[in-house]
Amino acid sequence: MTHAHEHCAACGHAPLGRRPGIYLVSPSGALPDPDTIPRARAHLKELGFSTVQDRGVSLREQRFAGSDEQRLAALARAAAQKHPIVMATRGGYGLSRLLPRIDWHAMADSGKRFVGHSDFTGFQLALLARTGAVSYAGPMAAFDFGGKRVDDLTAALFAETMRGELEILSFESEGADAVDCRGVLWGGNLAVLMSLLGTPYFPRTRGILFLEDVNEHPYRVERMLVQLAQAGVLARQKAIVLGSFTDYKLTPHDDGYDLQSVVAWLRREVKVPVVTGLPFGHVRTKATLPVGARVGLATEAGMAYLVFAEHDHTH
């Protein structure tokens, strides 16, 4: 995978200063290892970001990073504080129960760049559905920056995206369907996205849908895609872009049925271009993607190109 970059305006956000600040918040699951946060802050400092951690970062109530009220208060503090970037420490589970009680317009009006993935997909899609504001599907403090070593490409793509320097993300996409389109980029974790279907927090976006998941057997992935197809969501998209689907086990009963079988079904049944190989998901190397921003997507000779530099003048 390669990437090219030139200076461009970040998607819908003003340029950041020389040492932009990141506010760390835990809106979902409790941290399994609190030591990851000091390491994450050190790694982010090396990247040129100052960090502040919310006082509720290491709270625990059962599996959650504090009670619902404590996690809601942490999100409110994140929107009110001065640093331009708000990064989730980790995913897990817990945002779904908070969605009706979050002040979405306060979140959007704060102008913060909310960054995360996994369970944080629920926050990002709800923000898009309720306000149209852009957020960023990308790395999180504990998993991506909290280890002894940080993936160099993940770190570089995050920094370039936050600074508005990333123009094109290019990645290998073997057998990708031919596509050359523009549209609003949206999506994230498939299971979390599915949990929002039929709620006020599911975006009615006709654009470029990207998906990833972890610990989901291919038949479960297909079942969720079947539901999205039968709900009319997939046919409305200009393209479907698949990231990583990891950490599942096949059994003898599958008899050759695997993720490639799911992709083949998708291409056969849904008459929308399908692009695979997006560097995103529960994997070490991941891009930082502007959820809710207008982007371009093109494929050519086994490569796919996401173009971030194009500006949407309709807003």
Secondary structure, DSSP 8 states (H G I E B T S, - for coil): -EEEE-----TTS----SS-EEEEE--SB--S-TTHHHHHHHHHHHTT-EEEE-TTTT--BTTBSS-HHHHHHHHHHHHHSS-SEEEES--SS-SGGGGGGS-HHHHHHTT-EEEE-GGGHHHHHHHHHHH---EEE---IIIIISSSS--HHHHHHHHHHHTT-EEEEEEE-TT----EEEEEEEEEEHHHHHHHTTSTTS----SEEEEEEES--HHHHHHHHHHHHHTTTGGG-SEEEEEEEES----GGGTT--HHHHHHHHHHH--S-EEE--S-SSSSS---EEET-EEEEEEETTEEEEE-----TT-
